[in-house]
Amino acid sequence: MLSKLYKSRFLKILFAGLLFVTVFVTVSFYCWRSWRVHSIPDVGEPFDVAAFKNQTGDGEEIARITIEASKQWDALCQKHEDVWFSYYNDTVQVPTWKAADPVIKTDVRNAQTILTDWFRVGELRPGLLRSLDVYYDNIFNHDRVRLAQRDLARLTEMSLLDAIERSDFDQQQKLYINFLSTNSAYLHDDVMNYLTSTASLSVVIGDRLGIFLNQQDIPVSHLWKLKSALERHQDRQPPVSTYFKYQYLAAPALIEYYAVSESVLAQRILDEDESTRRLLNLLFANWLRYCDLPASERPPIKTFHLDIFVPPSSINEIKEGMTTEIEFEYFDDSNSDQITDYWKIPSYPQQIRLNLLISNTLESLLNAWKRSQMKEELYLTRLALHLYYRDHDQFPETLNELVPKYLRSVPLNYNDGTPVEYSLENDTASLKPHDKHYAATITPPGSDL
């Protein structure tokens, strides 16, 4: 009887001890979690999110028109699929427009009503092309608008070549002006749409501007109107901060997309959402504080490196090492230590997801934006040189002679802000930016290209 009593008392003590340890561990964990999360400063949203989301304009209608026009163009091409396949898959190169199959030319001419429908986009108010709430919704394929935009830009290019072959100057002007107005409507969405718009501009303007300007009999008034349209396209481009803001708003959906294989319970236990929100607020506040300033007024960009331990999933991974490096860029100001100090707090899976979201984003996006600006300035400079030639029967000795009548300002190299080199030799002008991909030779109208 006594042994049973002792045994019962022992079990009670053991149970009480286990309960105490469980409560102690649980409370300690939640205290640690609270300290872990709240040690990261909560600076709040880095911009007025509600106002940004309300700038939807006619974005969804722009997306609908673009996809519908692309479907119509695709259906037209399907009727002569073999001919189009041969045109785009020539073993040497895509044939010149003059050598193109008559069926191709007929299809392009029959597609002018499709372009007319697409050009209605230029009359709409630019805005977000889709709700950020469905960024990765499988029902809405976010690549469709970009693919459609590229197809329609290619159709515009072929229509322009056809109009040049027929010396239809009015049609050429109409295509250029309508395309520029339409293309600018896609600049107000995410960075991928922005890059698609700049690529489309290169196809229609950059690749064909030399042929267009070489036409000796084109009315000078058409060139002035194209200059105005190019300047409007440049002026309608939003600041680079727009794309950082879009990335910030898309971040939760992107992180969730990367985390589909991980236990939701583990994320909730560690309160990863809150720590991630605070870290992103710190980083994007840093980016947005300076990204729209001139390069000379911005702090230097630095790269933060962190080696994190990653549990191995195989013997090979143990041999290769159990650490991985994450890195991101930031403006080095008086508050940047907050970002780098607290970036070690999230768990290693969350750090990896954050790295996928922001790695190599800052400087690459700034350079892409500045490069795009320089490209448009070079298009305008080439056009200004031809306008000057038609007034003076020669190209200017320096680019400064173009300002302000023909050009608002001389083009600058995107990497250091210095003026683009210009030379004139034997009545041939040359533009030589530091990036040789954008060099151009400008010859008098009527020259052999």
C-alpha positions in Angstrom: 0.0 0.0 0.0 2.8 2.3 0.9 4.7 1.5 -2.3 1.7 2.4 -4.3 1.4 5.7 -2.5 5.0 6.5 -3.2 4.6 5.5 -6.8 1.5 7.7 -7.2 3.3 10.6 -5.7 6.3 10.1 -7.9 4.1 10.1 -11.0 2.5 13.3 -9.9 5.8 14.9 -9.3 7.1 13.7 -12.7 4.0 14.9 -14.5 4.2 18.3 -12.7 7.9 18.5 -13.7 7.2 17.7 -17.3 4.4 20.2 -17.4 6.7 22.9 -15.8 9.4 22.1 -18.4 6.9 22.2 -21.3 5.5 25.5 -20.1 8.9 26.9 -19.5 10.2 25.9 -22.9 7.0 27.2 -24.6 7.1 30.5 -22.9 10.9 30.8 -23.5 10.4 30.1 -27.2 7.7 32.7 -27.6 9.8 35.2 -25.7 12.7 34.4 -27.9 10.5 34.7 -31.0 9.1 38.0 -29.9 12.6 39.3 -29.2 13.8 38.0 -32.5 11.0 39.7 -34.5 10.7 42.9 -32.6 14.5 43.5 -32.5 14.1 44.4 -36.2 12.9 48.1 -36.4 9.4 48.5 -37.8 9.8 51.5 -40.1 6.4 51.0 -41.8 5.7 50.9 -45.5 8.4 52.7 -47.5 5.8 54.6 -49.6 2.1 55.2 -49.9 1.0 51.8 -50.9 -2.7 52.6 -51.2 -2.1 55.5 -53.5 0.2 53.4 -55.7 -2.3 50.6 -56.0 -5.0 53.1 -57.0 -3.0 54.2 -60.0 -4.5 51.4 -62.1 -5.7 53.6 -64.9 -6.9 51.4 -67.8 -4.2 48.8 -67.2 -6.5 45.8 -67.4 -8.1 47.0 -70.6 -4.7 47.6 -72.1 -3.8 43.9 -71.2 -7.1 42.7 -72.7 -6.7 44.6 -76.0 -3.0 43.5 -76.4 -3.8 39.8 -75.9 -6.8 39.9 -78.2 -4.9 41.7 -81.0 -2.1 39.1 -80.7 -4.6 36.3 -81.0 -6.0 37.8 -84.2 -2.4 38.2 -85.6 -1.6 34.6 -84.7 -4.8 33.3 -86.3 -3.9 35.2 -89.5 -0.4 33.7 -89.6 -1.7 30.1 -89.0 -3.4 30.2 -92.4 0.1 30.2 -94.0 2.0 28.5 -91.2 4.6 26.8 -93.4 5.5 30.1 -95.1 5.9 31.9 -91.8 7.9 29.1 -90.4 10.3 29.2 -93.3 10.6 33.0 -93.0 11.6 32.9 -89.3 13.7 29.8 -89.5 15.9 30.6 -92.5 19.2 28.7 -91.9 21.3 31.8 -92.7 19.2 34.8 -91.6 15.7 36.2 -91.8 15.3 37.4 -95.4 15.3 41.2 -96.2 11.8 42.6 -96.6 12.4 43.1 -100.3 13.2 39.3 -100.6 10.3 38.2 -98.4 7.7 35.8 -99.8 4.6 37.7 -101.3 2.4 35.7 -99.0 4.2 37.3 -96.0 3.7 40.8 -97.4 0.1 40.1 -98.1 -0.5 38.9 -94.5 1.2 42.0 -93.1 -0.9 44.3 -95.2 -4.1 42.4 -94.2 -3.1 42.8 -90.6 -3.4 46.6 -90.6 -6.8 46.5 -88.9 -5.2 44.4 -86.1 -2.6 47.1 -85.6 -5.4 49.8 -85.6 -7.1 47.9 -82.8 -3.9 47.5 -80.9 -3.0 51.2 -81.3 -6.1 52.1 -79.3 -4.0 51.3 -76.3 -2.2 54.6 -76.8 -5.4 56.5 -76.1 -5.9 54.8 -72.7 -4.6 55.8 -69.3 -1.4 53.8 -68.4 -1.6 51.7 -65.2 -1.0 48.3 -63.7 -1.8 45.6 -66.2 -3.1 43.2 -63.6 -4.0 43.1 -59.9 -1.1 42.4 -57.7 -3.3 39.9 -55.8 -3.1 37.5 -58.8 0.6 38.0 -59.6 1.1 34.2 -59.6 -2.5 33.1 -60.3 -2.3 30.3 -62.8 -5.6 31.6 -64.4 -3.8 34.8 -65.5 -0.5 34.0 -67.2 1.5 37.1 -66.5 3.8 36.4 -69.5 0.9 36.6 -72.1 0.9 40.4 -72.3 4.7 40.6 -72.8 4.6 37.9 -75.5 1.7 39.6 -77.2 3.5 43.0 -77.1 6.6 41.5 -78.7 4.6 39.9 -81.5 2.8 43.1 -82.2 6.0 45.2 -82.2 7.4 42.7 -84.8 4.2 43.2 -86.9 4.7 47.0 -86.6 8.3 46.6 -87.8 7.3 44.6 -90.8 4.5 47.1 -91.6 7.0 49.9 -91.5 9.4 48.1 -93.8 6.5 47.5 -96.2 5.6 51.2 -96.1 9.2 52.2 -96.7 9.4 49.8 -99.7 6.3 51.5 -101.2 7.6 55.0 -100.2 4.4 55.6 -98.3 5.7 58.4 -96.1 2.3 59.1 -94.5 1.9 55.5 -93.5 5.4 55.4 -92.1 4.7 58.5 -89.9 1.4 57.1 -88.8 3.0 53.7 -87.7 5.8 55.4 -85.8 3.6 57.9 -83.9 0.9 55.3 -83.0 3.5 52.7 -82.0 5.3 55.2 -79.7 2.1 56.3 -78.0 1.1 52.6 -77.6 4.4 51.4 -76.3 4.6 54.0 -73.6 1.4 52.6 -72.0 3.3 49.4 -70.9 6.0 51.3 -69.0 3.8 51.7 -65.8 3.8 48.0 -64.7 6.6 45.7 -63.5 10.2 45.7 -64.6 9.7 42.9 -67.0 7.1 44.8 -68.9 9.4 47.8 -68.9 12.2 45.7 -70.4 9.8 44.4 -73.0 8.8 47.9 -73.9 12.4 49.0 -74.3 13.1 45.9 -76.4 10.1 46.6 -78.6 11.3 50.2 -79.1 14.7 48.8 -80.2 13.0 46.6 -82.8 10.7 49.3 -84.3 12.9 52.4 -83.9 16.5 51.3 -83.2 16.8 48.6 -85.9 14.9 50.6 -88.6 15.6 54.3 -87.9 18.6 54.4 -90.3 16.6 53.1 -93.2 13.8 55.5 -92.4 16.1 58.5 -92.2 17.9 57.6 -95.4 14.9 58.2 -97.5 15.8 61.4 -99.5 12.2 62.5 -100.3 10.6 62.1 -96.9 8.9 65.4 -95.9 10.9 67.2 -93.2 7.6 67.9 -91.4 7.4 64.1 -90.8 10.8 64.1 -89.2 9.8 66.9 -86.8 6.6 65.0 -85.9 8.6 61.9 -85.2 10.9 63.9 -83.0 8.0 65.2 -80.9 6.5 61.7 -80.6 9.9 60.3 -79.4 10.2 63.1 -76.8 6.6 62.4 -75.6 7.5 58.7 -75.3 10.6 59.6 -73.2 8.6 62.1 -71.0 5.9 59.5 -70.3 8.4 57.1 -68.8 7.9 56.9 -65.0 10.8 57.2 -62.6 12.8 54.1 -61.8 11.3 54.0 -58.3 8.0 52.8 -59.9 9.6 49.4 -60.6 11.0 49.1 -57.1 7.6 49.9 -55.7 6.0 47.2 -57.9 8.6 44.7 -56.8 7.9 45.6 -53.1 4.2 45.0 -53.6 4.8 41.7 -55.5 7.3 40.5 -52.8 4.7 38.6 -50.6 3.4 36.6 -53.6 6.9 35.9 -54.8 8.1 34.7 -51.4 5.0 32.4 -51.1 5.7 31.1 -54.6 9.2 30.2 -53.7 8.0 28.6 -50.4 5.4 26.2 -51.7 7.4 23.2 -50.6 7.9 24.3 -47.0 5.6 23.7 -44.1 3.2 26.6 -43.5 3.2 25.6 -39.8 7.0 26.2 -39.5 6.6 29.7 -41.0 3.9 30.6 -38.6 5.7 29.2 -35.6 8.8 31.3 -36.4 6.6 34.3 -37.4 8.6 34.6 -40.6 6.0 36.9 -42.3 6.5 39.6 -39.7 10.3 39.5 -39.7 10.3 39.4 -43.5 8.0 42.4 -43.7 10.2 44.5 -41.4 13.4 43.6 -43.3 11.9 44.4 -46.7 10.6 47.7 -45.4 14.1 48.6 -44.2 15.7 47.6 -47.5 13.1 49.2 -49.9 13.1 52.4 -47.8 16.8 52.6 -48.4 16.4 52.0 -52.2 13.5 54.4 -52.6 15.2 57.1 -50.7 17.9 57.5 -53.3 17.1 55.7 -56.6 15.4 58.7 -58.3 18.3 61.1 -57.5 21.0 61.9 -60.0 24.0 59.5 -59.8 26.2 62.3 -58.4 23.8 62.8 -55.5 23.4 59.2 -54.4 25.5 57.4 -51.8 27.7 54.6 -53.2 26.2 51.2 -53.7 27.6 48.4 -51.6 27.0 44.7 -51.6 26.3 42.7 -48.4 27.6 39.1 -48.3 26.5 36.5 -45.7 27.4 32.8 -45.5 24.6 30.8 -44.0 24.4 27.2 -42.9 22.2 24.9 -45.0 21.4 21.4 -43.7 22.6 18.9 -46.3 20.2 16.6 -48.0 22.8 14.2 -49.4 26.3 12.9 -48.9 27.5 14.9 -51.9 26.2 18.2 -50.4 28.2 17.4 -47.2 31.3 17.0 -49.4 30.6 20.2 -51.3 30.1 22.2 -48.1 27.1 23.0 -46.0 27.1 26.8 -46.4 25.7 29.1 -49.2 26.3 32.7 -49.8 23.5 35.3 -50.0 24.0 38.8 -51.1 22.2 42.0 -51.9 23.0 45.6 -52.7 22.1 48.8 -50.8 22.9 52.5 -50.7 25.6 53.0 -48.1 24.1 55.7 -45.8 24.1 56.4 -42.1 21.2 53.9 -41.6 22.4 51.0 -43.7 24.0 49.2 -40.8 20.4 48.4 -39.6 19.8 46.4 -42.7 23.0 44.4 -42.6 22.8 43.7 -38.9 19.3 42.4 -38.9 19.5 40.4 -42.1 20.9 37.5 -40.1 17.7 37.0 -38.1 15.4 35.0 -40.4 15.8 31.3 -40.8 18.0 30.0 -43.6 15.1 29.0 -45.9 13.6 32.5 -45.6 17.0 34.1 -46.2 17.4 32.1 -49.4 13.9 33.2 -50.6 14.7 36.8 -49.8 17.9 36.4 -51.7 16.1 35.1 -54.8 13.9 38.2 -54.6 16.5 41.0 -54.2 19.9 39.6 -55.2 21.6 41.8 -57.8 18.5 43.9 -58.2 19.5 47.5 -57.3 22.4 48.2 -59.6 21.2 46.1 -62.5 17.8 47.9 -62.5 19.4 51.3 -62.2 21.8 50.5 -65.1 19.0 49.1 -67.3 16.9 52.2 -66.7 19.8 54.6 -67.4 20.8 52.5 -70.5 17.3 52.8 -71.8 17.3 56.5 -71.3 20.6 56.8 -73.2 19.2 54.7 -76.1 16.3 57.0 -76.5 18.6 60.1 -76.4 20.7 58.5 -79.1 17.6 57.9 -81.3 16.7 61.6 -80.8 20.3 62.6 -81.6 20.3 60.6 -84.9 17.0 62.2 -85.8 18.3 65.7 -84.9 21.4 65.2 -87.0 19.2 64.5 -90.0 17.0 67.5 -89.3 20.2 69.7 -89.1 21.5 68.2 -92.4 18.3 69.0 -94.2 18.5 72.7 -93.0 22.3 73.1 -93.6 23.2 70.4 -96.2 25.8 69.1 -93.8 26.2 67.6 -90.3 27.3 69.9 -87.4 30.8 70.0 -86.2 29.7 69.3 -82.6 26.6 68.1 -80.9 26.2 71.4 -79.0 25.2 73.0 -82.3 22.0 70.9 -82.2 20.9 72.4 -78.8 18.2 73.6 -78.3 16.6 73.8 -81.7 17.0 70.2 -82.7 17.9 68.5 -79.4 17.0 69.3 -75.8 20.4 68.3 -74.5 23.4 66.3 -75.7 23.3 62.5 -75.0 25.2 61.3 -72.0 26.9 57.9 -71.3 24.8 56.0 -68.8 27.7 54.7 -66.8 29.4 57.9 -65.9 27.3 60.8 -67.1 29.9 62.2 -69.6 28.8 63.4 -73.1 28.7 60.8 -75.8 31.7 61.1 -78.2 30.8 62.6 -81.6 33.0 62.8 -84.7 32.5 64.0 -88.3 34.6 62.8 -91.2 34.0 62.9 -94.9 30.4 64.0 -94.4 29.7 61.0 -92.2 28.8 61.5 -88.5 29.6 59.0 -85.8 28.1 58.6 -82.3 30.5 56.6 -80.0 29.1 56.0 -76.5 31.3 54.0 -74.1 29.0 51.0 -74.6 29.9 50.1 -78.2 26.6 48.2 -78.7 24.9 51.6 -79.1 27.4 53.2 -81.5 25.9 54.6 -84.7 27.1 55.9 -88.0 24.9 58.6 -89.6 25.2 59.2 -93.4 23.5 61.8 -95.5 20.0 61.1 -96.9 20.1 58.9 -100.0 23.4 57.2 -99.1 24.0 53.5 -99.8 23.4 51.7 -96.6 
